[in-house]
Amino acid sequence: MPARPDVDLLVLGSGVAGLSAAIRAARAGRSVAVLTKGELAWSATQYAQGGVAAALEEDVDSPDLHFADTISAGVGLCDVDAVRVLVTEGPARVRELIGLGAEFDRASDTDLAYTREGGHSVARIVHAGGDATGAEIERALVSAVRDTAAMVHERWFALDLLVVDGRAVGVRAVDPTGAEHELRATHTILATGGAGQCFAVTTNPLLSTGDGIAMARRAGVAVADVEFMQFHPTALDHPSMPRPLLSEALRGEGAVLRDDHGHAFMLSEHALEDLAPRDVVARAIARRLNDGDLPHLWLDATPIPNFARRFPTVWRACQLVGLDPTREWLPVAPAAHYLSGGICTDLDGATTMPGVWACGEVARSGVHGANRLASNSLLDGLVFGSRCVDAIVAGKDEAEETGVLRGIEAPPPTPLEVPTATRAGRRATREDLQRVMTRDAGVLRDGGSLTRAHDALESMQPTDREVANLLVVSRALVDAALAREESRGTHTRLDFPETNPAFLGRLVFTDAEPRFVRLPEPAATR
Ligand SMILES: Cc1cc2nc3c(=O)[nH]c(=O)nc-3n(C[C@H](O)[C@H](O)[C@H](O)COP(=O)(O)OP(=O)(O)OC[C@H]3O[C@@H](n4cnc5c(N)ncnc54)[C@H](O)[C@@H]3O)c2cc1C
C-alpha cells in the first residue's frame, strides 16, 4: 500500500503555483508532499505560450506602469493591494525562477528579450523557446522539485478536503490503484488550476476540470467571481481538444485580425487596436461571428518575420492542420481560456477555512479583476505560491481581512449538497455539459440563455468525478452570471450591455446561492 504522508504541507497540483510553493517550502526545511492527478509535468502551465509579464527593466518600465495596466484591464474588480503585491514582488520571483534554471529567450548575452501583449503599455513579457514559455518553466520547476526532499505522488486524485471542527486537516484522495486514502497535513495548498473544460471550445488541457474550486464549494470555503471566464480571442478554429492557441504575442509582433471581407476591424474598436485587452477583442470577434453566422474570422500573421523560429509552437500547430501562417490567414474564434474567479484568498493565499490555502488559477487572489491582463497568470502563480509558503513558515494560521477577503466574512462553513450519480436525473457526460455551457454561457450571454443553461445543469447527474466537479463549477458560473445583470470585463450580458456601478463587487458563494459583496474602499491605493 502506498505510503501515507504525514506532512507540514500538502500541495495539490504540480503547475507553476503548486511547484513554486513546494520547492520553497522544502527549501525552508518543511516536510512537503505534492499530490497531482497526472504525471508531475502535466498541467496547463506546460501549455503557456506568450510569456511572463514583469517590470524587469527599470529604464523603460516600472511596477507602477505594470500596476496601471493590470488595474485598467480588470475593469474595477481588481484588488489594488493584491495587484501591488503582484507587480512589486513579480520581478524578484522571475529572477528566482531563472536562478532555478529556467532559460528565457535573450536579446543578447546579457539582456532578456521582451515582447508585448494586449493591454500592456510596454514590452515587458519574457518568453522561452519562442512561444514555449510554459514548457520551459514546467521543465525547470519539475527538475528543481525533484532535487528537494518533497514527496511526490503522481496519478493521485484529490477528492475532498478532510474537515475536523472547521479546520482542514488534509484530503481524501484516490491512489493509482483506485484505493482511497486520508492524507493528513497541517496545511493544504490548493493549486489545482482552472476549469476551461466546462466549455467545448477551450485552450485548456483535459485536466483543467475545476477540482479545487469544487472541493472548496463542497466544504463551504468561499469562492467568488466565477462568472469571469476569460475567452481567448484567437484560438485556431479547428476541432482539436484543446484548441491550439494562437498567442497574443503574434499580434504583439505584427499580426492583424481581419473580418470576412479582409477589413482590419480592431482599428475602429479600441485605441490599442489589435492589442486591446482580451475581453474587448473576444467580444468584437464574437459579435461579428454572431451577426454574420460565421464559424471564424481571420488572423493575418503574414507580416511576422522568421515565424517558425519566433513561434515554433504555433508553427507546428499550423503545420499539423496543413496551414502556412507565412502565406495564408489563419481561421480564429474565441475559446474558454482562463478562470479569473476562484477560491477567495487574503494577500497570503489564506482562505476562509483554517488549514486551506489557494494559489494560481484556482484562487481568487484579486489580481485579475473582471479580466486578466495577458501573461499575468504565470506571475500570479509564482508570486502567490511563494507568499502562501512564506506566511506558513512565518507561523500564520488564519486568514486576515486583506485582499479579496476584505468585506467577506467567513460564516461557519455550509457544506454544499452535491449532485451524485445515485440521485435521479439525466446522466451527463463531459461533452453534454460542455455543449450546454458553450451554447448558453459563452462569450455573449443573456438572461434567457443562462436560464436555459441553469435548468439543463440542474437536471444533470455526473458520470464521473471530474464531470461532478465541472458541474459544481458550471452551476456556480451560470448562477453568478445570471445574478450579474451588467456587462463587465469578460462577462458580457447582451440584455445588460453596459457596466453598472451598482455591481462593483463580488458574487461570493459560501453556500448554495451567490451573495453580492460590495467592494470595500481600497485599504491602500499606492
Ligand atoms: C494554451 C495556454 C496558453 C497560456 N499562455 C499563457 C501565457 O503565455 N502567460 C501566462 O501568464 N499564462 C498563460 N496561460 C495561463 C496559465 O498557463 C495558467 O493560468 C497557469 O499555468 C495555471 O497554473 P496553476 O499552477 O495554477 O495550474 P495548472 O498549471 O493548471 O496546474 C494544475 C495542477 O493541478 C493538478 N490537479 C488538478 N486537479 C487535481 C486533483 N483533483 N487531484 C490532484 N491534482 C490535481 C493538475 O494535474 C495540475 O498538475 C495559458 C494557458 C493556456 C491553456
The ligand as a MOL file (V3000), in Angstrom:
LIG
                    3D

  0  0  0     0  0            999 V3000
M  V30 BEGIN CTAB
M  V30 COUNTS 53 58 0 0 0
M  V30 BEGIN ATOM
M  V30 1 C -2.7350 27.3480 -24.1530 0
M  V30 2 C -2.4690 28.2380 -22.9650 0
M  V30 3 C -1.5870 29.3030 -23.0750 0
M  V30 4 C -1.3360 30.1320 -21.9860 0
M  V30 5 N -0.3980 31.1180 -22.1030 0
M  V30 6 C -0.0840 31.8580 -21.0100 0
M  V30 7 C 0.9790 32.8170 -21.0530 0
M  V30 8 O 1.6390 32.9790 -22.0660 0
M  V30 9 N 1.2430 33.5220 -19.9310 0
M  V30 10 C 0.5460 33.3600 -18.7610 0
M  V30 11 O 0.8320 34.0450 -17.7720 0
M  V30 12 N -0.4480 32.4460 -18.7010 0
M  V30 13 C -0.7710 31.6860 -19.7720 0
M  V30 14 N -1.7570 30.7510 -19.6920 0
M  V30 15 C -2.4350 30.5540 -18.4070 0
M  V30 16 C -1.5010 29.8090 -17.4530 0
M  V30 17 O -0.8210 28.8140 -18.1710 0
M  V30 18 C -2.2770 29.1650 -16.3150 0
M  V30 19 O -3.1700 30.0620 -15.7470 0
M  V30 20 C -1.2980 28.7190 -15.2300 0
M  V30 21 O -0.3000 27.9080 -15.8030 0
M  V30 22 C -2.0370 27.9670 -14.1470 0
M  V30 23 O -1.0830 27.4250 -13.2760 0
M  V30 24 P -1.5560 26.6320 -11.9950 0
M  V30 25 O -0.3240 26.1430 -11.3340 0
M  V30 26 O -2.4950 27.4450 -11.2250 0
M  V30 27 O -2.4130 25.4050 -12.5850 0
M  V30 28 P -2.0350 24.2620 -13.6470 0
M  V30 29 O -0.7920 24.5530 -14.3660 0
M  V30 30 O -3.2420 24.0050 -14.4400 0
M  V30 31 O -1.7720 23.0130 -12.7160 0
M  V30 32 C -2.8240 22.4050 -12.0010 0
M  V30 33 C -2.3080 21.1010 -11.4330 0
M  V30 34 O -3.2670 20.5540 -10.5330 0
M  V30 35 C -3.4170 19.1650 -10.7830 0
M  V30 36 N -4.7610 18.7760 -10.3220 0
M  V30 37 C -5.9520 19.3050 -10.6960 0
M  V30 38 N -6.9680 18.6850 -10.0480 0
M  V30 39 C -6.4060 17.7540 -9.2350 0
M  V30 40 C -6.9340 16.7980 -8.3310 0
M  V30 41 N -8.2480 16.6240 -8.1340 0
M  V30 42 N -6.0500 15.9980 -7.6640 0
M  V30 43 C -4.7160 16.1240 -7.8600 0
M  V30 44 N -4.1700 17.0130 -8.7210 0
M  V30 45 C -4.9980 17.8200 -9.3950 0
M  V30 46 C -3.2190 19.0490 -12.2820 0
M  V30 47 O -2.9050 17.7470 -12.6690 0
M  V30 48 C -2.0650 20.0340 -12.4800 0
M  V30 49 O -0.8270 19.4290 -12.2000 0
M  V30 50 C -2.0240 29.9130 -20.7670 0
M  V30 51 C -2.9160 28.8590 -20.6510 0
M  V30 52 C -3.1350 28.0100 -21.7220 0
M  V30 53 C -4.0920 26.8760 -21.5630 0
M  V30 END ATOM
M  V30 BEGIN BOND
M  V30 1 1 1 2
M  V30 2 1 2 3
M  V30 3 2 2 52
M  V30 4 2 3 4
M  V30 5 1 4 5
M  V30 6 1 4 50
M  V30 7 2 5 6
M  V30 8 1 6 7
M  V30 9 1 6 13
M  V30 10 2 7 8
M  V30 11 1 7 9
M  V30 12 1 9 10
M  V30 13 2 10 11
M  V30 14 1 10 12
M  V30 15 2 12 13
M  V30 16 1 13 14
M  V30 17 1 14 15
M  V30 18 1 14 50
M  V30 19 1 15 16
M  V30 20 1 16 17
M  V30 21 1 16 18
M  V30 22 1 18 19
M  V30 23 1 18 20
M  V30 24 1 20 21
M  V30 25 1 20 22
M  V30 26 1 22 23
M  V30 27 1 23 24
M  V30 28 2 24 25
M  V30 29 1 24 26
M  V30 30 1 24 27
M  V30 31 1 27 28
M  V30 32 2 28 29
M  V30 33 1 28 30
M  V30 34 1 28 31
M  V30 35 1 31 32
M  V30 36 1 32 33
M  V30 37 1 33 34
M  V30 38 1 33 48
M  V30 39 1 34 35
M  V30 40 1 35 36
M  V30 41 1 35 46
M  V30 42 1 36 37
M  V30 43 1 36 45
M  V30 44 2 37 38
M  V30 45 1 38 39
M  V30 46 1 39 40
M  V30 47 2 39 45
M  V30 48 1 40 41
M  V30 49 2 40 42
M  V30 50 1 42 43
M  V30 51 2 43 44
M  V30 52 1 44 45
M  V30 53 1 46 47
M  V30 54 1 46 48
M  V30 55 1 48 49
M  V30 56 2 50 51
M  V30 57 1 51 52
M  V30 58 1 52 53
M  V30 END BOND
M  V30 END CTAB
M  END
